[in-house]
Structure formats: C-alpha cells, structure tokens
Amino acid sequence: MSTGIRIEVDHRAGGPRAGELRHPEKAHRPDQPIARKPAWIRVKAPTHPVYHETRALLREHRLVTVCEEAACPNVGECWAHRHATMMIMGETCTRACGFCNVRTGLPDALDTGEPGRVAEAVAKLGLRHVVVTSVDRDDLPDGGAAHFAATIAAIRDAAPGTTIEVLTPDFLRKPGAIEVVAAARPDVFNHNLETVPRLYPSIRPGARYYQSLRLLDEAKRLAPGIFTKSGLMVGLGEERAEMVQVMDDLRIAGVDFLTIGQYLQPTVKHAAVAEFVTPEHFAEYAALARGKGFLLVSATPLTRSSYHADADFALLRAAREAARAA
C-alpha cells in the first residue's frame, strides 16, 4: 500500500468552482490508502500533439468531458485519436457514488447553448461515432432527458454521418424521461449497472439496481432497433457468482453489449480497491458473457464504457447482421 500524500489536481482550477472541495460529502470519511497498480494497468502520461489539439478544441467550445472529470486512465490514447466522451449538463453531479471522481454538489442551471457547441465540436473533430454522457441531474423534473434529446438532434444536423451513443443516468423517479431519450433515436443506449446489487448501498447509494435494469429493458422495448449496452466494474469485492447473476439479469433485459473493467480508486476518500483482477480472470468473464448471448463483450482491465466505442460500434453492427443471417 502507498502511504505517501496524494494530491488531487483539479484541471479546471481558476474556473468558477476553483477552491471548492470536489467531494464535500466524503470529507469526513477516513482515508483509504491507494494501492499500487500492477504493471498490466499502468498507462503513460499523454504527450501526443493531437491530444493537445483535442484538448484545445474542447476548451474553445467550453465543453466538459467525462475523460477528465472521471480521471479516465485512457484519456491520452483516446484524445490522441480525437475521441472524446462529451459530458453534458455541467460538471457537478447530484449523486455521491463511492467510486466516482466527478464533482458532487448543487449544479448550475442548464446551458441551452450546449447541444449546439457539442455538435460543432463533433463535426470539427470529424468523429464517426460519439459518446454523450452526463452527470446525474436529480434537480431537474425530467432528469435532463430533453437536454439529451436536444444534443442528439443537434449532432444529427451538424454531423449526419456520425453515429451517436448516449450513456445516461438512471432517471430515478423521472416518469417519461426514457421515452424522451428513446424517441430521439440514438444508435446506442447505454446505462451502466456499475456493480452487483449487494454493493449498491456503499458504491451507488443514490441508485437502485432494479431501476437501472428496468431502464435498459424499457429502452429496448421502446426502440427495439437501438443497441443497448451496460458496464460493470470489478475489484470492489464482488463475487464471481454475483457477476454471473448480473449477466443473466442483463440478458433478460435484452442488453446487447457488456463492458467490464477494473475499478481504480480516484482519491483516498473513495472506495478502496479490494482486488486487482488479472487479465486471465477478465478473459474468463468475457467467455462467460459471450456464452450467455451478448452480441459483443469487452472485458479488460482498462475497459471503460466509451473506450474504443467507435470500433466497437462497427463490431456490434456486424455481430447483429451475422446473428440475423444465421
């Protein structure tokens, strides 16, 4: 275990929230030492010139990305290929999940110009496929569903050749929200279960496992042609049997694509890593999931929901066509 001091650097220092605690609800918690990562999940610092070009374009359009806000380990690789996951509706979340590095607090009002700026950035980046996610907005009557729909529509206008994947909150207690998003017809509807039901009270305390399952099931019912997708983290203390049960639940909900990646502790105030799952065990999970009938499975230590999303979308379409032809 590392016993040194860990400093969390806020890349938006100097902005309107500079100097504020990023996770005030976690300040009272005892520190959880951050375990040293094994060699198979270490990544290099971003240095590619296209990384800096992508970063500059996002700043120019005043856009937030989950790549930075969630401290994704793949940001250097993805931005070097001009792939960025847009995070709409601000940089402040109304939830306080035990795993997430996104700022928690009272969000600002929605920026009605944001969908247009996202669409313009997508067009300038020349993206074949874009992932749009958001913070949770429990403060909004529709949870932000209309803002998702507006963003999808704006991208369709500015970049009609770009396929669109949305990674949404659970819209807990937001009746009609999923109908609004499904009616906007994204190409992929993603909502992450994140972990097994037993761990929800500590890892996703504001969420409900069966609400998330219902959301995925309802998305498929409302728009059968849309691909549905969900992601899980491992290394939080889950058992193999629990993971298998979640896979079964997702298949019953008709989910097409499953991603599984290693949980990495963002700060000493977040949930500790219980285990670094080996690449061999990831391969086992992938084989199990494929055997249950998912069209596509991505399971590696560095897998994240939007990692290689453009290439995976092509594979997903090909897998569906092959299944229909069989």
C-alpha positions, -999 to 999 in steps of 0.1 A, spaced: 0 0 0 11 35 -8 14 57 23 26 89 6 5 120 2 -18 120 -28 -27 154 -43 -58 157 -64 -52 183 -91 -84 199 -105 -78 206 -142 -104 234 -140 -85 253 -114 -92 290 -119 -128 283 -130 -160 293 -112 -156 264 -87 -119 267 -81 -110 263 -44 -142 243 -36 -140 208 -23 -146 184 -51 -164 158 -29 -176 176 3 -198 147 13 -167 124 16 -145 149 36 -154 133 69 -145 97 58 -113 81 69 -86 79 43 -84 47 23 -48 41 12 -44 38 -26 -29 5 -36 -1 4 -61 -13 -6 -95 0 -37 -111 20 -35 -143 -8 -45 -166 -29 -14 -158 -3 13 -159 -5 39 -186 18 66 -200 12 103 -195 -3 119 -226 22 136 -248 9 132 -284 4 165 -302 -32 155 -313 -40 151 -276 -33 187 -270 -52 197 -302 -83 178 -289 -80 194 -255 -77 229 -270 -108 224 -292 -128 212 -262 -117 243 -243 -126 265 -272 -162 252 -272 -164 253 -233 -172 216 -232 -168 192 -203 -157 156 -209 -160 125 -186 -125 117 -197 -111 144 -175 -139 147 -148 -138 110 -140 -100 108 -143 -101 81 -170 -68 63 -175 -73 61 -212 -76 98 -219 -41 101 -235 -48 73 -260 -83 84 -268 -76 121 -273 -46 113 -295 -72 97 -319 -96 127 -314 -120 106 -294 -137 123 -265 -168 115 -245 -189 146 -240 -204 152 -206 -234 174 -208 -254 193 -182 -224 206 -163 -196 192 -143 -214 188 -109 -234 157 -101 -263 155 -76 -253 119 -66 -224 109 -44 -212 75 -56 -184 58 -38 -164 52 -69 -168 83 -90 -144 113 -93 -170 137 -108 -176 167 -86 -206 165 -62 -229 194 -52 -256 217 -65 -254 220 -103 -257 252 -122 -287 259 -145 -287 241 -178 -268 258 -207 -292 259 -236 -264 266 -260 -245 234 -250 -261 210 -275 -251 232 -304 -215 235 -291 -213 197 -287 -225 192 -322 -200 218 -336 -171 201 -318 -182 166 -331 -182 180 -366 -148 197 -362 -133 165 -348 -146 145 -377 -160 118 -354 -175 87 -369 -190 78 -335 -196 100 -305 -205 91 -269 -225 116 -249 -229 112 -212 -239 134 -183 -239 140 -146 -270 130 -127 -294 158 -125 -319 149 -99 -328 186 -95 -344 186 -130 -380 175 -135 -370 152 -164 -335 144 -151 -321 161 -182 -339 138 -208 -349 168 -230 -313 181 -230 -301 147 -242 -327 147 -270 -317 182 -280 -280 172 -281 -288 142 -303 -308 164 -327 -280 190 -329 -254 163 -337 -277 148 -364 -279 183 -380 -242 192 -378 -227 157 -384 -253 135 -401 -228 108 -407 -218 104 -371 -234 76 -351 -245 86 -316 -242 67 -283 -257 80 -251 -247 70 -216 -275 82 -194 -283 84 -157 -309 61 -143 -337 87 -144 -349 75 -110 -383 89 -102 -384 108 -136 -415 94 -153 -415 98 -191 -377 105 -193 -367 73 -210 -394 78 -236 -380 112 -245 -344 99 -250 -356 68 -269 -377 90 -292 -346 109 -302 -332 76 -316 -296 74 -305 -278 45 -322 -267 31 -288 -284 35 -254 -260 28 -226 -267 28 -189 -242 13 -165 -252 -10 -137 -216 -5 -123 -216 -32 -97 -235 -61 -82 -267 -54 -61 -251 -62 -28 -226 -33 -32 -251 -7 -41 -255 8 -6 -218 17 -5 -209 21 -42 -241 36 -57 -261 48 -27 -284 70 -46 -293 44 -72 -315 13 -73 -303 -18 -91 -337 -28 -104 -345 7 -116 -313 5 -137 -324 -29 -151 -359 -16 -159 -344 14 -177 -324 -8 -200 -354 -31 -206 -377 -1 -213 -352 14 -238 -352 -19 -257 -390 -21 -256 -395 15 -268 -369 13 -296 -360 -23 -305 -336 -13 -332 -314 6 -308 -284 -13 -294 -284 -14 -256 -253 -15 -235 -242 -16 -199 -210 -17 -180 -196 -32 -148 -166 -26 -126 -147 -53 -109 -123 -52 -80 -148 -38 -55 -153 -70 -36 -179 -87 -58 -181 -125 -60 -180 -144 -93 -215 -158 -87 -228 -123 -83 -213 -112 -116 -228 -142 -133 -262 -133 -119 -259 -97 -132 -250 -110 -166 -282 -131 -166 -302 -101 -155 -288 -80 -183 -296 -107 -209 -332 -109 -196 -334 -71 -202 -322 -77 -238 -289 -59 -234 -267 -64 -264 -232 -52 -253 -215 -57 -220 -183 -39 -208 -163 -50 -178 -133 -30 -164 -111 -27 -134 -122 -2 -107 -94 23 -100 -96 44 -68 -96 81 -76 -87 95 -42 -82 84 -6 -118 94 2 -132 69 -24 -139 32 -20 -108 11 -18 -98 -14 -44 -105 -48 -30 -86 -67 -57 -68 -60 -90 -84 -86 -112 -59 -103 -135 -62 -103 -173 -68 -140 -172 -99 -135 -150 -111 -108 -174 -108 -133 -202 -129 -158 -182 -156 -132 -176 -156 -124 -213 -161 -160 -222 -189 -164 -197 -207 -133 -211 -203 -144 -247 -218 -178 -237 -249 -160 -224 -256 -145 -257 -244 -109 -256 -237 -96 -292 -205 -81 -280 -183 -82 -248 -153 -60 -239 -136 -72 -207 -101 -60 -199 -85 -41 -170 -86 -8 -189 -120 -12 -205 -143 17 -199 -178 24 -213 -166 46 -241 -132 30 -247 -128 22 -284 -165 29 -288 -163 37 -325 -146 4 -334 -169 -15 -310 -200 0 -327 -188 -14 -360 -183 -48 -344 -217 -45 -328 -235 -39 -361 -216 -68 -377 -225 -91 -349 -262 -83 -353 -261 -88 -390 -243 -122 -385 -269 -132 -359 -297 -124 -383 -281 -142 -411 -275 -174 -391 
